[in-house]
Amino acid sequence: MSNNSARIAVAYHSGYGHTAKQAEAVARGAVGVSGAEAKLVPLDELTDAVWAELDAADAIIFGAPTYMGSPSAVFKTFAEASAAVWADDLRWRDKIAAGFTNSKAMSGDKLNSLIDFSVLAAQHGMIWVGLDIYPGWSASTASIEDLNRLGSWLGAMAQSDSDLSAEQAPPATDLRTAEALGARVAKITLRHVRGAAEIASESDAA
Ligand SMILES: Cc1cc2nc3c(=O)[nH]c(=O)nc-3n(C[C@H](O)[C@H](O)[C@H](O)COP(=O)(O)O)c2cc1C
């Protein structure tokens, strides 16, 4: 990894494909930032390659559907398995972290999933990045097409109607919000990586 580029891993689970669309949008937003690269890392099978991808990343964006008010069990299995990383002297310390979730209800208690991701990041000594977009779709003149229509600060939310396939849901409005989260994480990660490189070169010169 070059000291001037930012490597973003989108670590996600999707049972039926809807959250996978959101994950793709997050990655698309990240790679739209010059100097950033993004990798989709599905968590269905926790192979050595998955852990290697996450270890190599400067930022990890966690994503899962909300099932029964919290991240899906597959994601929770990953979170518990990451205790081995935690035990290894906080191996993910100082990586940037963020999160996204999708569910069928407008609320569906999905804030709880974002809180779960942020606590996971904190336990790993990571640095959480939220969304910096005022809530959309929250005035009489507002539109469903507004960015952040579901009004979350902690991370990106999406909503998928339960009778629509992953080709049709979540809607474009939520995918744009996911892209915005990816872009923000990429920009912050670039700052973080480049700042760390500068500090290292200053201390080498001293
Ligand atoms: C076991 C299970 C539990 C669910 N629990 C919730 C929930 O708590 N809130 C909600 O709004 N939707 C809930 N849903 C709906 C899913 O979040 C929704 O269908 C989502 O689009 C699935 O994403 P995926 O295709 O990536 O798996 C649940 C679905 C399943 C299968």
Ligand as a Chemical Component Dictionary entry (heavy atoms), coordinates in Angstrom:
data_LIG
# 
_chem_comp.id                   LIG 
_chem_comp.type                 NON-POLYMER 
_chem_comp.pdbx_formal_charge   0 
_chem_comp.three_letter_code    LIG 
# 
loop_
_chem_comp_atom.comp_id 
_chem_comp_atom.atom_id 
_chem_comp_atom.alt_atom_id 
_chem_comp_atom.type_symbol 
_chem_comp_atom.charge 
_chem_comp_atom.model_Cartn_x 
_chem_comp_atom.model_Cartn_y 
_chem_comp_atom.model_Cartn_z 
_chem_comp_atom.pdbx_ordinal 
LIG C1  C1  C 0 -34.839 -12.842 10.112 1  
LIG C2  C2  C 0 -35.226 -11.485 9.620  2  
LIG C3  C3  C 0 -35.421 -10.468 10.514 3  
LIG C4  C4  C 0 -35.762 -9.174  10.070 4  
LIG N1  N1  N 0 -35.896 -8.175  10.973 5  
LIG C5  C5  C 0 -36.176 -6.919  10.549 6  
LIG C6  C6  C 0 -36.252 -5.847  11.474 7  
LIG O1  O1  O 0 -35.996 -5.980  12.660 8  
LIG N2  N2  N 0 -36.616 -4.627  10.980 9  
LIG C7  C7  C 0 -36.913 -4.430  9.658  10 
LIG O2  O2  O 0 -37.274 -3.316  9.301  11 
LIG N3  N3  N 0 -36.765 -5.424  8.747  12 
LIG C8  C8  C 0 -36.405 -6.650  9.169  13 
LIG N4  N4  N 0 -36.236 -7.664  8.249  14 
LIG C9  C9  C 0 -36.316 -7.353  6.823  15 
LIG C10 C10 C 0 -34.940 -7.192  6.194  16 
LIG O3  O3  O 0 -34.148 -6.263  6.928  17 
LIG C11 C11 C 0 -35.065 -6.721  4.754  18 
LIG O4  O4  O 0 -35.796 -7.669  4.020  19 
LIG C12 C12 C 0 -33.745 -6.468  4.070  20 
LIG O5  O5  O 0 -33.975 -5.822  2.830  21 
LIG C13 C13 C 0 -32.955 -7.741  3.844  22 
LIG O6  O6  O 0 -31.706 -7.417  3.326  23 
LIG P1  P1  P 0 -30.822 -8.498  2.546  24 
LIG O7  O7  O 0 -31.536 -8.784  1.224  25 
LIG O8  O8  O 0 -29.508 -7.862  2.338  26 
LIG O9  O9  O 0 -30.772 -9.723  3.422  27 
LIG C14 C14 C 0 -35.913 -8.941  8.687  28 
LIG C15 C15 C 0 -35.709 -9.986  7.775  29 
LIG C16 C16 C 0 -35.362 -11.236 8.225  30 
LIG C17 C17 C 0 -35.104 -12.340 7.226  31 
# 
loop_
_chem_comp_bond.comp_id 
_chem_comp_bond.atom_id_1 
_chem_comp_bond.atom_id_2 
_chem_comp_bond.value_order 
_chem_comp_bond.pdbx_ordinal 
LIG C1  C2  SING 1  
LIG C2  C3  SING 2  
LIG C2  C16 DOUB 3  
LIG C3  C4  DOUB 4  
LIG C4  N1  SING 5  
LIG C4  C14 SING 6  
LIG N1  C5  DOUB 7  
LIG C5  C6  SING 8  
LIG C5  C8  SING 9  
LIG C6  O1  DOUB 10 
LIG C6  N2  SING 11 
LIG N2  C7  SING 12 
LIG C7  O2  DOUB 13 
LIG C7  N3  SING 14 
LIG N3  C8  DOUB 15 
LIG C8  N4  SING 16 
LIG N4  C9  SING 17 
LIG N4  C14 SING 18 
LIG C9  C10 SING 19 
LIG C10 O3  SING 20 
LIG C10 C11 SING 21 
LIG C11 O4  SING 22 
LIG C11 C12 SING 23 
LIG C12 O5  SING 24 
LIG C12 C13 SING 25 
LIG C13 O6  SING 26 
LIG O6  P1  SING 27 
LIG P1  O7  DOUB 28 
LIG P1  O8  SING 29 
LIG P1  O9  SING 30 
LIG C14 C15 DOUB 31 
LIG C15 C16 SING 32 
LIG C16 C17 SING 33 
# 
